[in-house]
């Protein structure tokens, strides 16, 4: 990622999500060089200033679970008003029509949506490889580099089809040996474990009902050799629990342990249906959980036990999840939904706006195994999201940081990644939104014509 060498003082923000820096932050060479106390001048020399007196400054938000390709089937008539298994059965045949050009547009659009909502780092759980889409990971890496976002690209997979007792049709699964070979290729080509990395790679078999035990174990072995992280869906529905009992003779967390996935290089999507003993076991082993509140509510999957997981020692992050279950890639919307569903679960004082913002930043960074992002502190990467409060929805707001969540902020005015502005005046740099919308919309029509 290209870095500018200038030194910039982001000066006197209206509010900032960090202690002791009411005077702003100084950025140099892609990092936060200095935190400036309120009423003070920077100690470091600087060449430029940005007046942030109208802006609330957050660490760049970190999205830990998504399915970019699903932006092509949002609010699809075949799938709306269904729970997870029936929703998947309706969409798998449509997704088998995905092409390289379609994936490219879906990736570009999803990442642009995320960026505009203040997200600076994202992962994408891409598990769909129909014929002709062997270079899906390469496409996603290229799009991330062009946009300037950080990406944990997850080499997802499915190899357990209907004929073998799984859920997906034969048209969207691959052979386990081919999957593992491509996992090694993608790791070799793109994984960067260094501080400040733009691209990292994780291995991500889709779910217990779409992959074999052998593939799960094979990915775990590769993770042990390379140090990369592992990701999968787990504990999302009661149907999944029943599937695991019928197919593997155990509950999902026990299955996870059997295949070598119970350690701190693992983060799970959803984690709704864990019992008390499973939560303790996950916490003791440092397994992270990505809470996907919007998707969980749309599909009526249930409520993630975020507070118990965090208390047990599991990092908790946030994700928007796929755009066919969430139907939106707006991460700030997901933050607000996290507040609301968790207050419904735990009460109005147990989970605050600061808790959900912590999950969206530091907690999510921990899920991805990154200590260089997710916080505003000296030495962290200069990934920042700046929101102004000039819209009608914020009029009368007393606490600027709380207002972003409670009043429903949905679009950042400025976004910085590695010291470079990637959104300016609410618009992504070097992206023609109208052209993107038209091209993506045209690509999506093929999925509507399929019904």
C-alpha positions in Angstrom: 0.0 0.0 0.0 1.5 3.3 -1.1 2.2 5.6 1.9 2.6 9.3 1.9 5.6 10.7 3.7 4.0 14.0 4.8 3.3 14.7 8.5 -0.3 15.7 9.1 -2.0 17.0 12.3 -5.7 16.1 12.4 -6.5 19.0 14.7 -8.9 19.6 17.5 -11.7 17.0 16.7 -15.2 17.6 17.9 -14.7 14.2 19.7 -12.3 11.3 19.4 -12.6 7.7 20.6 -9.3 7.7 22.5 -8.1 9.1 25.9 -5.9 12.1 26.3 -5.9 13.4 22.7 -8.6 16.0 22.6 -6.2 18.0 20.5 -6.1 15.4 17.8 -3.4 13.1 16.3 -0.3 13.5 14.2 0.2 11.1 11.4 3.4 10.3 9.6 4.5 7.4 7.3 1.2 5.5 7.7 1.3 5.5 11.5 -0.1 7.6 14.4 3.0 9.5 15.5 1.6 11.5 18.4 -1.6 11.9 20.5 -2.1 15.6 21.2 -3.8 16.6 24.5 -6.6 19.1 24.4 -5.4 22.7 24.2 -1.9 21.7 23.2 0.3 21.9 20.1 2.0 18.8 18.8 5.6 18.2 19.9 6.4 16.7 16.6 7.0 19.0 13.6 4.2 18.8 11.0 3.7 20.2 7.5 -0.1 20.0 7.1 -3.2 20.3 9.2 -6.7 19.1 8.8 -9.3 21.0 10.9 -11.4 18.3 12.5 -13.5 20.6 14.7 -16.7 19.4 12.9 -15.7 15.7 13.0 -16.0 12.8 15.4 -12.9 10.6 14.9 -13.0 6.8 15.3 -10.5 4.1 14.7 -11.1 2.6 11.3 -13.8 0.0 11.6 -12.9 -3.6 11.1 -15.4 -6.0 9.5 -14.7 -9.6 10.3 -17.3 -11.5 8.2 -18.8 -10.9 4.8 -19.7 -12.6 1.5 -19.0 -10.0 -1.1 -20.5 -12.1 -4.0 -23.9 -12.0 -2.4 -24.4 -8.3 -3.2 -25.6 -9.6 -6.6 -28.6 -11.4 -4.9 -29.9 -8.9 -2.4 -33.6 -9.1 -1.5 -33.9 -11.9 -4.0 -37.5 -13.0 -4.4 -36.5 -16.7 -4.2 -34.9 -16.2 -0.7 -36.7 -13.5 1.3 -38.6 -14.5 4.4 -36.7 -17.8 4.9 -34.5 -19.1 7.7 -30.9 -20.1 7.0 -31.1 -23.7 5.5 -34.1 -22.9 3.2 -32.5 -19.6 2.3 -29.3 -21.4 1.2 -31.2 -24.1 -0.7 -33.0 -21.3 -2.7 -29.8 -19.4 -3.5 -27.1 -22.1 -4.1 -28.4 -22.8 -7.7 -28.4 -19.1 -8.4 -24.9 -18.6 -7.1 -23.6 -21.4 -9.3 -24.0 -18.8 -12.1 -21.3 -16.5 -10.6 -18.7 -15.4 -13.1 -15.3 -13.7 -12.7 -16.7 -10.4 -13.9 -19.6 -10.7 -11.5 -17.4 -11.4 -8.6 -15.2 -8.5 -9.4 -18.1 -6.0 -9.5 -19.6 -7.6 -6.3 -16.3 -7.2 -4.5 -15.8 -3.6 -5.7 -19.3 -2.6 -4.7 -19.2 -4.3 -1.3 -15.8 -2.8 -0.3 -16.9 0.6 -1.5 -20.0 0.4 0.7 -18.0 -0.6 3.6 -15.4 2.1 3.1 -18.1 4.8 2.9 -19.5 3.6 6.2 -16.1 4.0 7.9 -14.6 0.6 7.5 -10.9 0.4 6.7 -10.2 -3.3 7.1 -12.5 -6.2 6.0 -12.4 -9.9 5.6 -14.5 -11.7 3.1 -15.5 -15.4 3.4 -15.6 -16.5 -0.2 -16.5 -20.2 -0.4 -18.1 -20.4 -3.8 -16.0 -21.7 -6.7 -18.2 -22.8 -9.6 -16.5 -23.8 -12.9 -14.5 -20.9 -14.3 -14.0 -19.1 -11.0 -10.7 -20.6 -9.9 -9.0 -17.1 -9.6 -11.6 -15.7 -7.1 -8.9 -14.9 -4.5 -6.8 -13.1 -7.1 -9.7 -10.9 -8.2 -10.5 -9.9 -4.6 -6.8 -9.0 -3.8 -6.6 -6.9 -6.9 -9.8 -5.0 -6.1 -8.7 -4.4 -2.5 -5.3 -3.0 -3.7 -7.1 -0.7 -6.2 -9.4 0.6 -3.5 -6.7 0.9 -0.9 -8.5 -1.1 1.8 -6.9 -3.7 4.1 -8.3 -7.2 3.4 -8.1 -10.6 5.0 -8.9 -12.7 2.0 -10.3 -16.0 3.2 -9.8 -19.0 0.9 -13.2 -20.5 1.7 -14.4 -23.9 0.4 -17.2 -26.5 0.2 -16.7 -30.2 -0.6 -19.7 -31.9 1.1 -22.5 -31.8 -1.4 -26.1 -33.1 -1.4 -25.1 -36.6 -2.6 -22.7 -36.9 0.4 -25.2 -35.7 3.0 -24.3 -32.0 2.8 -26.5 -29.0 1.9 -25.0 -27.5 -1.3 -25.5 -28.9 -4.8 -22.7 -30.6 -6.7 -22.4 -27.6 -9.0 -20.8 -25.4 -6.3 -18.4 -27.8 -4.5 -14.8 -28.7 -5.2 -12.5 -31.7 -4.5 -10.6 -31.5 -1.2 -7.2 -32.0 -2.8 -7.9 -29.2 -5.2 -9.0 -26.9 -2.4 -5.9 -27.6 -0.3 -3.6 -27.1 -3.2 -5.2 -23.7 -4.0 -5.0 -22.8 -0.3 -1.3 -23.3 -0.4 -1.1 -21.2 -3.6 -3.0 -18.3 -2.2 -1.0 -18.3 1.0 2.3 -18.3 -0.9 1.1 -15.5 -3.3 -0.6 -13.1 -0.9 -0.2 -13.7 2.8 1.7 -11.0 4.6 2.2 -11.5 8.3 4.2 -8.2 8.8 3.0 -5.2 10.8 1.0 -2.9 8.6 0.1 -5.5 6.0 -2.5 -4.7 3.5 -3.3 -8.3 2.5 -3.5 -11.3 4.7 -4.9 -14.8 4.0 -7.0 -17.1 6.2 -8.4 -20.5 5.4 -12.1 -20.8 5.7 -14.0 -24.0 5.1 -17.6 -22.8 4.9 -19.6 -24.7 7.6 -20.1 -28.1 9.2 -22.9 -28.9 6.7 -20.8 -28.1 3.6 -17.3 -29.5 4.3 -15.9 -32.9 5.3 -14.0 -33.6 8.5 -10.9 -34.3 6.4 -11.0 -30.8 4.8 -11.3 -29.2 8.2 -8.3 -31.1 9.5 -6.3 -30.4 6.4 -6.8 -26.7 6.8 -5.9 -26.9 10.4 -2.6 -28.6 9.4 -1.8 -25.9 6.9 -2.5 -23.3 9.5 -0.1 -24.9 11.9 2.6 -24.9 9.2 2.1 -21.3 8.1 0.7 -19.5 11.1 -2.3 -18.3 9.1 -5.7 -17.9 10.8 -8.8 -20.1 10.4 -12.4 -19.1 10.0 -15.8 -20.8 9.6 -19.5 -20.5 10.3 -20.3 -22.2 13.6 -23.3 -22.2 16.0 -25.5 -20.1 13.7 -28.7 -22.2 13.9 -30.3 -25.0 15.8 -30.5 -26.9 12.5 -26.7 -26.9 12.4 -26.6 -28.5 15.9 -28.9 -31.2 14.7 -26.8 -31.7 11.6 -23.6 -32.1 13.5 -25.2 -34.6 15.9 -26.6 -36.7 13.0 -23.5 -36.4 10.7 -20.6 -36.4 13.2 -22.1 -37.6 16.5 -21.3 -34.5 18.5 -22.1 -30.8 18.9 -20.3 -28.2 16.8 -17.7 -27.1 19.4 -16.7 -30.7 20.2 -16.4 -31.2 16.4 -14.2 -28.1 16.2 -11.9 -29.6 18.9 -11.7 -33.0 17.1 -10.5 -31.4 13.8 -7.8 -29.3 15.5 -9.6 -25.9 15.5 -9.7 -25.1 19.2 -7.0 -22.4 19.5 -6.4 -18.7 19.3 -5.8 -18.6 15.5 -9.5 -19.3 15.0 -12.4 -16.9 14.7 -16.0 -18.1 14.1 -18.9 -16.4 12.5 -22.2 -16.1 14.5 -21.6 -18.3 17.5 -25.3 -18.1 18.6 -26.1 -21.5 19.9 -23.2 -22.3 22.3 -24.0 -23.6 25.7 -22.3 -22.5 28.9 -19.6 -25.2 28.9 -18.8 -24.5 25.2 -18.5 -20.8 25.9 -16.0 -21.4 28.7 -14.0 -23.8 26.4 -13.9 -21.3 23.6 -12.8 -18.5 25.9 -10.1 -20.6 27.5 -8.7 -21.4 24.1 -8.9 -17.8 22.8 -11.3 -18.5 20.0 -12.7 -15.3 18.6 -16.4 -14.8 17.6 -17.8 -12.5 15.0 -21.2 -11.2 16.0 -23.4 -10.5 13.0 -26.5 -8.8 14.5 -28.2 -7.7 11.3 -28.0 -11.1 9.5 -29.0 -12.9 12.7 -32.2 -10.8 13.0 -33.1 -11.0 9.3 -32.8 -14.8 9.2 -34.2 -15.1 12.7 -31.2 -17.2 13.7 -31.0 -16.1 17.3 -28.9 -13.9 19.6 -25.1 -14.2 20.1 -24.1 -14.4 23.8 -21.6 -11.7 23.3 -21.1 -10.7 27.0 -20.6 -14.3 28.2 -18.2 -15.0 25.4 -16.1 -11.8 26.1 -16.2 -12.6 29.9 -14.9 -16.1 29.1 -11.9 -14.7 27.2 -13.1 -14.9 23.6 -12.4 -11.8 21.4 -15.7 -10.5 20.1 -15.8 -8.6 16.8 -18.6 -7.5 14.4 -19.5 -8.4 10.9 -22.1 -7.2 8.4 -22.3 -10.8 6.9 -23.3 -11.5 3.4 -25.4 -9.0 1.5 -28.1 -11.5 0.7 -28.9 -12.0 4.4 -28.1 -8.5 5.6 -28.9 -6.8 2.3 -26.5 -4.0 3.3 -22.8 -3.6 3.6 -23.1 -0.6 5.9 -20.9 -1.3 8.9 -22.1 1.6 11.0 -25.7 0.2 10.6 -24.4 -3.1 11.9 -22.9 -1.3 14.9 -26.2 0.3 15.8 -28.0 -3.1 15.4 -25.4 -4.7 17.7 -26.3 -2.1 20.4 -30.1 -2.7 20.0 -30.1 -6.5 20.0 -27.7 -6.7 22.9 -29.6 -4.3 25.0 -32.7 -6.4 24.3 -30.7 -9.3 25.6 -28.7 -7.8 28.5 -30.4 -4.5 29.4 -29.7 -0.8 28.8 -26.7 -0.5 31.1 -24.8 -3.8 30.4 -24.0 -2.9 26.7 -23.2 0.7 25.8 -22.3 2.5 22.6 -18.7 2.2 23.7 -18.9 -1.5 23.9 -20.3 -2.0 20.4 -17.7 0.5 19.0 -15.0 -1.5 20.8 -16.3 -4.7 19.2 -16.2 -3.0 15.8 -12.6 -1.9 16.2 -10.3 -3.5 18.7 -12.3 -6.6 19.2 -12.6 -7.2 15.4 -8.8 -6.5 15.0 -8.2 -9.2 17.7 -10.4 -11.7 15.8 -8.2 -11.1 12.7 -5.0 -11.4 14.8 -4.0 -7.8 14.3 -2.5 -5.6 17.0 -1.6 -2.8 14.6 -5.1 -1.6 13.8 -8.4 -1.0 15.7 -7.2 1.6 18.2 -6.1 5.3 18.2 -2.8 5.1 19.9 0.8 6.0 19.2 2.4 3.5 16.9 -0.9 2.1 15.5 -1.5 2.3 11.8 -3.2 5.6 10.8 -6.6 4.1 9.9 -9.3 6.6 10.9 -13.0 7.2 10.2 -14.2 10.8 10.5 -17.9 11.6 10.7 -19.6 15.0 10.8 -22.9 15.6 12.6 -24.4 18.0 10.0 -27.3 15.9 9.0 -30.8 16.4 10.5 -30.6 13.1 12.3 -27.9 14.5 14.6 -29.6 17.8 15.5 -29.8 18.2 19.3 -27.3 15.4 20.0 -25.3 16.1 23.2 -22.7 13.3 23.2 -21.1 13.2 19.7 -19.7 9.7 20.0 -22.9 8.2 21.3 -24.8 10.1 18.6 -23.0 8.2 15.9 -24.6 5.0 17.2 -27.9 6.2 18.8 -28.8 8.6 15.9 -27.8 6.2 13.2 -24.7 7.5 11.4 -24.4 5.7 8.1 -21.8 7.5 6.0 -18.3 8.8 6.9 -17.2 12.2 5.6 -13.6 11.2 5.5 -11.7 7.9 5.8 -8.0 7.4 6.1 -6.1 4.2 5.6 -2.4 4.0 6.3 -2.2 7.7 6.4 -3.9 8.2 3.0 -7.3 9.7 2.5 -9.6 7.1 0.8 -12.8 9.0 1.3 -13.0 12.8 0.9 -16.3 14.8 1.4 -18.3 11.6 1.6 -17.0 10.2 -1.7 -14.5 7.4 -2.4 -11.3 8.6 -4.0 -10.9 7.3 -7.6 -14.2 5.5 -7.8 -17.1 6.4 -10.1 -20.1 5.4 -7.9 -22.7 5.9 -10.7 -20.7 3.8 -13.1 -20.2 1.1 -10.5 -23.9 1.1 -9.6 -24.9 0.7 -13.2 -22.4 -2.1 -14.0 -23.2 -4.0 -10.8 -26.9 -3.7 -11.3 -26.6 -5.1 -14.8 -24.6 -8.0 -13.5 -27.2 -8.7 -10.8 -30.0 -9.0 -13.4 -28.7 -12.5 -14.5 -29.6 -13.8 -11.1 -33.2 -12.4 -11.3 -33.6 -13.9 -14.7 -32.7 -17.3 -13.3 -36.0 -17.7 -11.5 
